[in-house]
Structures are given as C-alpha cells and as structure tokens.
C-alpha cells in the first residue's frame, strides 16, 4: 500500500509522543504539522515535517492527504469543518467535541462534504481487545451479560507531560467536562466494538473529591444495550498511578475475558480467559509489542486506500457516543439519561 501522507493539527503530548511515532511505525509519512506554538513547530521541523502556525497553511499543502486533529476539545469543530470543506480525510481525537452542538455540526460537515472521517478510538485497535471481540463473536463466552471497565489515572492541576504544557483538560470551557468526558468515551466505544451493539440507556454519578479544580475528577457510569447487556464504567482523575487502575472484563454464561493494563496509549498488558464451568484461568497470547496508535494508523490508512473497509468508521456512531457522554452528565444533574432512538 502506498504510504499515507499525514498532517497533524495540534502537536502536543499525545500527537508528539504517540501519533507521530505511530505514523512512522506504520510506514506512513508525517509531512506537515499545524500548531500556534513556536516550540511545537520547532519539534515538528526537527522530525522533518513542514510546520504551519495556522490551519490555512496545512489545508493549502497539497501533500497532506489525511489529518489527525489533536487540539483541545473546544477547537475540534473549527478544524474538522475546515478540513472537511477541503476534502482531506480526518481522524479526530476523542471526544468528538466539548459540546454536543459542536459534535453535531462536525457530523453534518462530514456528511455534506462526503469525506472519510473517524474519531480516534485507538482502543479498538489493541490486539487484546480484538481477541476479546472474537471471543464474543464466536460464542466462546456464551451469552454476554456484562461489560465492566475501570480506566483511571492521577491528574493533578499542574500535570505537565512536556515542557510548557497547558493542562486544558481541567478547564471546563475547553474540555467540556473532566474525567467523564475525557476517559469514558473510550469505554463507551469499546462496548460498541466488543458487542457489535451500542449502549442505549445510560446514567452516571460524578464526583469532585480529591483534586482542586472545577471539573469532575471521577465518575461511575451504568448503561444497557438494546439486547440487555449491562455495562459499568469507573473513570477517574483521582486514582494514584501505582494502584491497579486499568481493567476490562467481558462476562458471559460460559466464561469471562479479563484484560489488565491494556487500556491506554501503550502496547502490552495481560489477557486471561476464565472458564465458566471449571473456573480455571488461561492466559491468552497476543502481540504485546503492537501499539494501539500504530495499529490505528494502519487501519485508517488501509481504509483510506480501500474504500470497502470504511464501514468500520461511522460519524453517526461516534455522534451517538458523544450523546451518551452528554446523557451521562445530564442524568447526574437529574435530567435523565435515556436516549431516544
């Protein structure tokens, strides 16, 4: 396959440390970066990419085929609308936006211009999670009854993964919320991915318990799919990183799959099948060196080159996930979390 020529909008921590290496490891090329920060542009140029201070320069660059949008959440809409109008393919970081109205406008722009769009749910591409989906599809787990997720970290006010980092994730205007809007979308999308059906009803309780900022630092979400599978998610910014804090379980009438330390940006972790009759555990082998970011780049690039593969991407599905997030927040305020079809 001909290498995809990528651009990146917002060359911060995730883009620099995970997406750019993923592009290289997948055999693609990072040709251009857009970021208003001088240090970010210098870092991009050091990697051999052209650097632009504003989006118009990247849009005008004829070499850029696909663009990864990794700005703060409140800037997603502006970038996606402009890129969609230019005809470039888009992979936008989760959540879709800081607000539902922005996400709806983004989905409308994608549809109006007919461009290839995906939200960057990299956890779909972790090899352990793919094997869990296979176990569900082949019936190894029997009738699935529940999905349980813990996805937590410690995010203090002054968190800085790189020099000069602005911790916009704790700013409600730019992030749209706290731990729930940042971490829960991965889990909500994983339920859809693992079960081939999405959550239809949702409710949540949030907390602002341990951190000294105005957004939620923890949340518990419960949901139910159309067929009746129950899902529970615990997401948090208030869990010390030394504690067990990343666990994904799929429970069925014949067995259970447990993934530990697979959720996140890096490769590795552990996958176990527990037999429902004997209770005996069995380690399940997978490619522990495969980065979910690299695999995400490969999958998106393959779908860009082969339109028949684009059915795995759907702006409407991602918009539904955004509505689940908004519904979860609304239920915590007494507004009810039921989503109408």
Buried (B, 14 or more C-beta within 10 A) or exposed (E): EEEBBBBBBBBBBBBBBBBBBBBBBBBBBBBBBBBEBEEBBEBBEEBEBBBBBEBEBBBEBEEBBBBBBBBBBBBBBBBBBBBBEBEBBBBBBBBBBBBBEBBBBBBBBBEEBEBBBBBBBBBBBBBBBBBBBEBBEEEBBBEBBEBBBBBBBBBBEEBEEEEEEEBBBBBBEBBBBBBBBBBBBBBBBBBBBBBEEBBBBBBBBBBBEBBEBEBBBBBBBBBBBEEEBBBBBBBBBBBEEEEEBBBBBBBBEBBBBBBBBBBBBEBBBBBBBBEBEEEEEEEBEBBEEBBBBBBBBBBBBBBBEEEEEBEEBBBEBBBBBBBBBBBBBBBBEEEEBEBEE
